[in-house]
Amino acid sequence: MDQLSAIRTFCKVVELQSFTKTAHQLELSVAMVSKQVGLLEQHLTPGC
C-alpha cells in the first residue's frame, strides 16, 4: 500500500467523519480503512 493512498483515505475519513462511510464510498472494507489509517499514523509518529 502506498502512502498517497493512505493519505487519501485519511482525508476521506476526516471529510465524512466515519470509517464506515469512507469504506462504503471508497469500496473498501472497514478493516482496510482502519489499517490504512493505522499504518499512516505509524509512519508519521516519530520514534515508532
C-alpha positions in Angstrom: 0.0 0.0 0.0 1.4 3.4 -0.9 1.3 6.4 1.4 -0.6 8.5 -1.0 -3.5 6.1 -1.0 -3.4 6.1 2.8 -3.4 9.9 2.9 -6.4 10.0 0.6 -8.2 7.5 2.7 -7.4 9.5 5.9 -8.7 12.7 4.2 -11.9 11.0 3.3 -12.3 9.7 6.9 -11.9 13.3 8.1 -14.4 14.6 5.5 -17.0 12.0 6.2 -16.2 11.6 9.9 -16.8 7.9 9.6 -14.7 4.9 8.8 -17.8 3.0 7.7 -19.0 5.7 5.3 -15.4 6.0 4.0 -15.2 2.3 3.4 -18.5 2.3 1.5 -17.6 5.3 -0.6 -14.1 4.0 -1.5 -15.4 0.4 -1.9 -13.1 -0.9 0.8 -13.7 -2.9 3.9 -13.8 -1.0 7.2 -10.9 -3.1 8.3 -8.8 -1.9 5.3 -9.7 1.7 6.0 -8.6 1.2 9.6 -5.4 -0.5 8.5 -4.5 2.3 6.1 -5.1 5.0 8.7 -3.1 3.0 11.3 -0.2 2.5 9.0 -0.2 6.1 8.2 -0.2 7.0 11.9 2.8 4.7 12.5 4.7 6.2 9.6 4.1 9.8 10.8 4.7 9.1 14.5 8.4 9.8 15.5 10.2 7.1 17.3 7.9 4.2 16.2 
